[in-house]
Amino acid sequence: MKQYASMKIETYYVPIRIRALKYASVYRLNTGNHSYMIDSGMDRTAMEFLESNGLDFKSLNAIILTHMHIDHIGGAKSVQEKYGIPVYINSRDREKVLSIQNDISGFLRDSKTFLSEMGVPGNMTEAMGENHPIAAELNNYEHVDLEVFEKMPSSLNEIEYFHVPGHSPGSTCFL
């Protein structure tokens, strides 16, 4: 594992609307050489919250995502559009996000099928339709340009990452 004498991690608790937990954790990691945002909150309000709480987006070299769930990836689009910061994610989750971008209705249909096959009762799988709170957030997947970790420039490749599937196909932890 790489060691950095000047490594600093700041934690931000960004309010979100759809979970039993009331916030998503977003981190700013400064290695002394580069600055990264780990995860991005749920939507554009995350960027506004982070800006008002002192996160300097202009100092960031990249956004790296632990996994594809909306409360981790949803704010990336707004940050990328405003600041042009590259966003990196595991290739397995990138594939899943691209499938959502290409066919949101198909994603919802496939999700209901998966839940049904896993034994979730029919009335609960039907609730996973267009009126589900997550469905209202799927537009936050649109137009975010994701790169895979393997394409991260070598100058930024100072953080070790490990694929730990389970929570999502491409869940990743960082050291």
SEZATOR-739863 format. One line per 2 residues: number of its first residue (from 1); their letters; for each residue x, y, z of N, C-alpha, C. Coordinates in nm, 2 decimals. Atoms other than C-alpha are relative to their C-alpha. Layout:
N
NUM> A> X Y Z X Y Z X Y Z ~ ... .
END
This chain:
175
1> MK> 0.08 -0.12 0.00 0.00 0.00 0.00 0.09 0.12 0.00 ~ -0.07 -0.13 0.00 0.12 0.35 -0.08 -0.02 0.08 0.12 .
3> QY> 0.01 -0.09 -0.12 0.19 0.58 0.21 0.02 0.14 -0.04 ~ -0.01 -0.14 0.03 0.14 0.95 0.20 0.00 0.08 0.14 .
5> AS> -0.01 -0.07 -0.13 0.26 1.17 0.49 -0.11 0.11 0.01 ~ 0.09 -0.12 0.00 0.03 1.45 0.39 -0.15 -0.04 -0.04 .
7> MK> 0.13 0.04 0.04 -0.28 1.24 0.31 -0.11 0.06 0.09 ~ 0.11 -0.06 -0.08 -0.60 1.41 0.43 -0.13 -0.04 -0.06 .
9> IE> 0.13 0.04 0.04 -0.96 1.29 0.42 -0.10 0.09 0.07 ~ 0.11 -0.08 -0.06 -1.26 1.52 0.47 -0.13 -0.08 -0.03 .
11> TY> 0.13 0.07 0.02 -1.61 1.37 0.52 -0.11 0.10 0.00 ~ 0.12 -0.08 0.01 -1.93 1.54 0.41 -0.12 -0.09 0.01 .
13> YV> 0.12 0.07 -0.01 -2.27 1.42 0.51 -0.11 0.07 -0.08 ~ 0.09 -0.07 0.09 -2.49 1.52 0.22 -0.15 -0.05 0.01 .
15> PI> 0.14 0.04 -0.01 -2.87 1.51 0.28 -0.05 -0.06 -0.13 ~ 0.07 0.06 0.12 -3.07 1.28 0.05 -0.15 -0.02 0.04 .
17> RI> 0.14 0.01 -0.02 -3.44 1.22 0.01 -0.07 -0.14 0.01 ~ 0.08 0.13 0.01 -3.52 0.85 -0.04 0.04 -0.11 0.09 .
19> RA> -0.05 0.12 -0.08 -3.34 0.64 0.21 -0.04 0.02 0.15 ~ 0.03 0.00 -0.14 -3.41 0.55 0.57 0.12 0.08 0.07 .
21> LK> -0.10 -0.09 -0.04 -3.07 0.71 0.63 -0.02 0.13 -0.06 ~ 0.03 -0.13 0.05 -3.09 1.08 0.59 0.11 0.07 -0.08 .
23> YA> -0.10 -0.06 0.08 -2.76 1.14 0.42 0.09 -0.11 -0.07 ~ -0.10 0.08 0.06 -2.49 1.00 0.19 0.13 0.06 0.03 .
25> SV> -0.13 -0.05 -0.03 -2.13 1.02 0.27 0.08 0.03 -0.13 ~ -0.09 -0.04 0.11 -1.90 1.20 0.03 0.13 0.04 0.06 .
27> YR> -0.13 -0.02 -0.05 -1.53 1.22 0.08 0.09 0.08 -0.09 ~ -0.11 -0.06 0.08 -1.25 1.45 -0.04 0.13 -0.05 0.06 .
29> LN> -0.13 0.06 -0.03 -0.92 1.28 -0.04 0.11 0.08 -0.07 ~ -0.11 -0.08 0.05 -0.61 1.49 -0.08 0.13 -0.08 0.04 .
31> TG> -0.12 0.08 -0.02 -0.29 1.28 -0.12 0.13 0.08 0.02 ~ -0.11 -0.09 0.00 -0.06 1.58 -0.12 0.04 0.03 -0.15 .
33> NH> -0.03 -0.02 0.14 -0.02 1.53 -0.50 -0.13 0.04 -0.08 ~ 0.12 -0.02 0.07 -0.38 1.52 -0.61 -0.12 0.00 0.10 .
35> SY> 0.12 -0.01 -0.08 -0.73 1.58 -0.48 -0.12 -0.08 -0.07 ~ 0.10 0.08 0.05 -1.02 1.34 -0.53 -0.13 0.01 0.08 .
37> MI> 0.12 0.01 -0.07 -1.39 1.33 -0.45 -0.04 -0.15 -0.01 ~ 0.05 0.14 0.00 -1.51 0.98 -0.35 -0.15 0.00 0.02 .
39> DS> 0.15 0.00 0.01 -1.88 0.94 -0.44 -0.04 0.14 -0.02 ~ 0.05 -0.13 0.04 -2.10 1.23 -0.53 -0.14 0.04 0.05 .
41> GM> 0.14 -0.03 -0.05 -2.43 1.22 -0.34 -0.10 -0.04 -0.10 ~ 0.11 0.06 0.07 -2.76 1.17 -0.50 -0.05 0.08 -0.12 .
43> DR> 0.04 -0.08 0.11 -2.83 1.46 -0.73 0.07 0.14 0.00 ~ -0.07 -0.13 0.01 -2.74 1.82 -0.82 0.00 0.08 0.13 .
45> TA> 0.00 -0.07 -0.13 -2.84 1.94 -0.47 0.13 -0.04 0.08 ~ -0.12 0.03 -0.07 -2.53 1.75 -0.35 0.11 0.09 -0.03 .
47> ME> -0.11 -0.10 0.03 -2.30 1.98 -0.54 -0.03 0.13 0.07 ~ 0.03 -0.12 -0.07 -2.48 2.28 -0.40 0.03 -0.01 0.15 .
49> FL> -0.03 0.02 -0.14 -2.45 2.14 -0.05 0.15 0.00 0.02 ~ -0.15 0.01 -0.02 -2.08 2.06 -0.09 0.06 0.13 -0.02 .
51> ES> -0.06 -0.13 0.03 -2.00 2.40 -0.24 -0.03 0.09 0.12 ~ 0.03 -0.08 -0.11 -2.18 2.57 0.05 0.07 -0.04 0.13 .
53> NG> -0.08 0.05 -0.12 -1.98 2.36 0.30 0.15 -0.01 -0.03 ~ -0.15 -0.02 0.02 -1.64 2.45 0.15 0.07 -0.09 -0.09 .
55> LD> -0.08 0.08 0.09 -1.56 2.19 -0.10 0.03 0.08 -0.13 ~ -0.05 -0.07 0.11 -1.35 2.35 -0.37 0.01 -0.09 -0.12 .
57> FK> 0.01 0.09 0.11 -1.45 2.16 -0.69 0.12 0.03 -0.10 ~ -0.11 -0.04 0.09 -1.18 2.35 -0.89 0.13 -0.07 0.04 .
59> SL> -0.13 0.07 -0.05 -0.91 2.17 -0.68 0.00 -0.15 -0.03 ~ 0.01 0.15 0.02 -1.04 1.82 -0.77 0.07 -0.04 -0.13 .
61> NA> -0.06 0.06 0.12 -0.85 1.61 -1.02 -0.09 -0.11 -0.06 ~ 0.09 0.11 0.05 -1.11 1.33 -1.04 -0.11 -0.03 0.10 .
63> II> 0.10 0.06 -0.08 -1.43 1.19 -0.90 0.01 -0.15 -0.01 ~ -0.01 0.14 0.01 -1.40 0.82 -0.81 -0.12 -0.06 0.08 .
65> LT> 0.12 0.05 -0.05 -1.71 0.62 -0.74 0.01 -0.14 0.06 ~ -0.01 0.14 -0.06 -1.74 0.32 -0.50 -0.10 -0.10 -0.06 .
67> HM> 0.09 0.08 0.07 -2.04 0.19 -0.68 -0.11 0.08 -0.07 ~ 0.09 -0.07 0.09 -2.33 0.27 -0.91 -0.13 0.05 0.06 .
69> HI> 0.13 -0.04 -0.06 -2.62 0.33 -0.67 -0.02 0.15 0.00 ~ 0.03 -0.14 0.03 -2.79 0.66 -0.72 0.05 0.09 0.11 .
71> DH> -0.04 -0.09 -0.10 -2.70 0.80 -0.38 0.15 0.02 0.01 ~ -0.15 -0.01 0.01 -2.33 0.76 -0.47 0.04 0.06 -0.13 .
73> IG> -0.04 -0.05 0.13 -2.33 0.85 -0.84 -0.08 0.12 -0.05 ~ 0.10 -0.10 0.05 -2.63 1.09 -0.88 0.05 0.14 -0.01 .
75> GA> -0.05 -0.13 0.00 -2.44 1.41 -0.81 0.11 0.02 -0.10 ~ -0.11 -0.01 0.09 -2.16 1.33 -1.06 -0.03 0.08 -0.12 .
77> KS> 0.04 -0.06 0.12 -2.34 1.46 -1.36 0.01 0.15 0.01 ~ -0.01 -0.15 -0.02 -2.38 1.82 -1.22 0.14 0.05 0.01 .
79> VQ> -0.14 -0.04 -0.02 -2.02 1.84 -1.11 0.08 -0.01 -0.13 ~ -0.07 0.02 0.13 -1.89 1.70 -1.44 -0.04 0.11 -0.10 .
81> EK> 0.05 -0.11 0.09 -2.11 1.95 -1.64 0.06 0.13 0.03 ~ -0.04 -0.13 -0.04 -2.01 2.25 -1.44 0.16 0.02 0.01 .
83> YG> -0.14 -0.02 -0.02 -1.64 2.18 -1.37 0.09 -0.09 -0.10 ~ -0.07 0.08 0.10 -1.54 1.92 -1.64 0.09 -0.10 0.07 .
85> IP> -0.08 0.09 -0.07 -1.40 1.68 -1.38 -0.03 -0.14 -0.05 ~ 0.02 0.14 0.04 -1.35 1.32 -1.50 -0.06 -0.09 0.11 .
87> VY> 0.06 0.09 -0.09 -1.55 1.05 -1.33 0.03 -0.15 -0.03 ~ -0.05 0.14 0.02 -1.42 0.69 -1.28 -0.08 -0.09 0.09 .
89> IN> 0.08 0.10 -0.07 -1.61 0.38 -1.18 0.05 -0.14 -0.05 ~ -0.04 0.14 0.04 -1.55 0.00 -1.20 -0.08 -0.04 -0.13 .
91> SR> 0.06 0.03 0.14 -1.62 -0.14 -1.55 -0.13 -0.08 0.01 ~ 0.13 0.07 -0.01 -1.90 -0.37 -1.43 -0.11 0.09 0.03 .
93> DR> 0.11 -0.10 -0.03 -2.10 -0.08 -1.28 -0.01 0.09 -0.12 ~ 0.01 -0.09 0.12 -2.02 0.13 -1.59 -0.09 -0.06 -0.10 .
95> EK> 0.08 0.08 0.09 -2.18 -0.14 -1.80 -0.15 0.02 0.04 ~ 0.13 -0.01 -0.05 -2.49 -0.13 -1.58 -0.06 0.14 -0.02 .
97> VL> 0.04 -0.14 0.02 -2.51 0.25 -1.59 -0.03 0.03 -0.15 ~ 0.02 -0.02 0.14 -2.48 0.25 -1.97 -0.13 -0.07 -0.04 .
99> SI> 0.12 0.06 0.04 -2.77 0.01 -1.99 -0.12 0.08 0.05 ~ 0.11 -0.09 -0.05 -2.98 0.24 -1.77 -0.01 0.12 -0.09 .
101> QN> 0.00 -0.12 0.09 -2.88 0.54 -1.99 -0.07 -0.04 -0.13 ~ 0.06 0.04 0.13 -2.99 0.34 -2.30 -0.14 -0.04 0.01 .
103> DI> 0.14 0.05 -0.01 -3.32 0.21 -2.17 -0.05 0.00 0.15 ~ 0.05 -0.01 -0.14 -3.46 0.33 -1.83 -0.11 -0.09 0.02 .
105> SG> 0.12 0.09 -0.02 -3.79 0.14 -1.88 0.05 -0.14 0.01 ~ -0.05 0.13 0.00 -3.60 -0.17 -1.96 0.07 -0.04 0.14 .
107> FL> -0.07 0.02 -0.13 -3.39 -0.13 -1.64 -0.10 -0.02 0.11 ~ 0.11 0.02 -0.10 -3.71 -0.09 -1.43 -0.06 -0.14 -0.02 .
109> RD> 0.06 0.13 0.03 -3.86 -0.40 -1.60 0.09 -0.11 0.05 ~ -0.10 0.11 -0.04 -3.54 -0.61 -1.55 0.01 0.00 0.15 .
111> SK> -0.01 -0.01 -0.15 -3.52 -0.49 -1.18 -0.12 -0.07 0.06 ~ 0.12 0.07 -0.05 -3.88 -0.61 -1.12 0.01 -0.15 -0.02 .
113> TF> -0.01 0.14 0.03 -3.81 -0.94 -1.29 0.10 -0.06 0.10 ~ -0.10 0.05 -0.09 -3.49 -0.99 -1.08 -0.06 -0.01 0.14 .
115> LS> 0.06 0.01 -0.13 -3.68 -0.91 -0.76 -0.10 -0.11 0.02 ~ 0.10 0.10 0.00 -3.96 -1.14 -0.85 0.07 -0.14 0.01 .
117> EM> -0.07 0.12 0.00 -3.71 -1.42 -0.92 0.07 -0.03 0.13 ~ -0.07 0.02 -0.13 -3.54 -1.36 -0.58 -0.11 -0.02 0.11 .
119> GV> 0.10 0.03 -0.10 -3.88 -1.42 -0.41 -0.07 0.12 0.06 ~ 0.07 -0.12 -0.05 -4.00 -1.06 -0.35 -0.14 -0.01 -0.04 .
121> PG> 0.14 0.01 0.04 -4.38 -1.06 -0.34 -0.04 0.09 -0.11 ~ 0.04 -0.07 0.12 -4.56 -0.94 -0.65 -0.04 0.15 0.03 .
123> NM> 0.05 -0.14 -0.03 -4.72 -0.63 -0.48 0.12 0.09 0.02 ~ -0.12 -0.08 -0.02 -4.37 -0.52 -0.38 0.08 0.03 -0.13 .
125> TE> -0.07 -0.02 0.12 -4.22 -0.57 -0.72 -0.07 0.10 -0.09 ~ 0.08 -0.09 0.07 -4.50 -0.38 -0.88 0.02 0.14 0.05 .
127> AM> -0.03 -0.13 -0.06 -4.42 -0.09 -0.65 0.13 0.06 -0.05 ~ -0.13 -0.04 0.05 -4.08 -0.08 -0.82 -0.02 0.07 -0.13 .
129> GE> 0.02 -0.07 0.13 -4.24 0.09 -1.12 0.03 0.14 -0.01 ~ -0.03 -0.14 0.03 -4.24 0.44 -1.25 -0.02 0.09 0.12 .
131> NH> 0.03 -0.09 -0.11 -4.38 0.58 -0.92 0.10 -0.02 0.12 ~ -0.09 0.03 -0.11 -4.10 0.43 -0.71 0.10 0.12 0.02 .
133> PI> -0.09 -0.12 -0.02 -3.87 0.71 -0.55 0.13 -0.01 -0.08 ~ -0.13 0.01 0.07 -3.56 0.57 -0.72 -0.03 0.03 -0.15 .
135> AA> 0.04 -0.02 0.14 -3.74 0.58 -1.06 0.01 0.15 -0.03 ~ 0.00 -0.15 0.01 -3.77 0.96 -1.01 0.14 0.05 -0.01 .
137> EL> -0.14 -0.04 0.00 -3.39 0.98 -0.97 0.08 -0.05 -0.12 ~ -0.08 0.06 0.11 -3.29 0.78 -1.28 0.06 0.10 -0.10 .
139> NN> -0.06 -0.10 0.09 -3.24 1.09 -1.48 0.14 0.05 0.04 ~ -0.13 -0.03 -0.05 -2.93 1.15 -1.27 0.11 -0.09 -0.06 .
141> YE> -0.09 0.09 0.07 -2.77 0.86 -1.46 0.03 0.05 -0.14 ~ -0.01 -0.04 0.14 -2.83 1.03 -1.79 0.12 0.10 -0.02 .
143> HV> -0.10 -0.09 0.04 -2.54 1.21 -1.96 0.12 0.01 0.09 ~ -0.12 0.00 -0.07 -2.28 1.14 -1.70 0.10 -0.09 -0.08 .
145> DL> -0.10 0.07 0.08 -1.96 1.04 -1.88 0.09 -0.07 0.09 ~ -0.08 0.08 -0.10 -1.80 0.75 -1.69 0.12 -0.06 -0.07 .
147> EV> -0.12 0.07 0.04 -1.45 0.62 -1.74 0.02 -0.12 0.10 ~ -0.03 0.11 -0.09 -1.33 0.29 -1.60 0.14 0.03 0.07 .
149> FE> -0.12 -0.03 -0.07 -1.05 0.29 -1.34 0.12 -0.03 -0.08 ~ -0.12 0.04 0.08 -0.81 0.12 -1.58 0.04 0.11 -0.10 .
151> KM> -0.03 -0.11 0.09 -0.83 0.44 -1.80 0.04 0.12 0.07 ~ -0.05 -0.12 -0.07 -0.73 0.67 -1.52 0.14 0.03 -0.03 .
153> PS> -0.14 -0.04 0.04 -0.41 0.86 -1.62 0.09 -0.05 0.11 ~ -0.10 0.05 -0.10 -0.10 0.71 -1.45 0.03 0.11 0.10 .
155> SL> -0.03 -0.11 -0.09 -0.04 1.05 -1.29 -0.10 0.00 0.12 ~ 0.10 0.00 -0.11 -0.37 1.00 -1.09 -0.01 -0.14 0.06 .
157> NE> 0.02 0.13 -0.04 -0.33 0.63 -1.04 0.08 -0.03 0.13 ~ -0.08 0.01 -0.12 -0.19 0.67 -0.69 -0.09 -0.06 0.11 .
159> IE> 0.09 0.06 -0.10 -0.49 0.51 -0.51 -0.02 -0.14 -0.04 ~ 0.02 0.14 0.03 -0.52 0.14 -0.49 -0.15 -0.03 0.02 .
161> YF> 0.14 0.04 0.00 -0.87 -0.01 -0.56 -0.01 -0.15 -0.01 ~ 0.03 0.14 0.00 -1.02 -0.35 -0.51 -0.14 -0.02 -0.03 .
163> HV> 0.13 0.03 0.04 -1.32 -0.50 -0.67 -0.06 -0.09 0.11 ~ 0.07 0.07 -0.10 -1.56 -0.62 -0.40 -0.15 -0.01 -0.03 .
165> PG> 0.14 0.01 0.05 -1.88 -0.73 -0.58 -0.09 -0.05 0.11 ~ 0.10 0.05 -0.10 -2.20 -0.79 -0.38 -0.11 0.11 0.01 .
167> HS> 0.09 -0.10 -0.01 -2.36 -0.46 -0.31 -0.05 0.05 -0.13 ~ 0.03 -0.03 0.14 -2.35 -0.38 -0.68 0.10 -0.09 -0.08 .
169> PG> -0.09 0.08 0.07 -2.18 -0.57 -0.96 0.15 0.05 0.00 ~ -0.13 -0.05 0.00 -1.88 -0.34 -0.95 0.04 0.08 0.12 .
171> ST> -0.04 -0.07 -0.12 -1.86 -0.23 -0.59 0.15 -0.01 0.02 ~ -0.14 -0.01 0.00 -1.51 -0.11 -0.52 0.04 0.07 0.14 .
173> CF> -0.05 -0.08 -0.12 -1.31 -0.01 -0.21 0.14 0.05 -0.04 ~ -0.12 -0.08 0.03 -1.01 0.22 -0.20 0.10 0.00 0.12 .
175> L> -0.10 -0.01 -0.10 -0.68 0.22 -0.01 0.09 0.11 -0.03 .
END
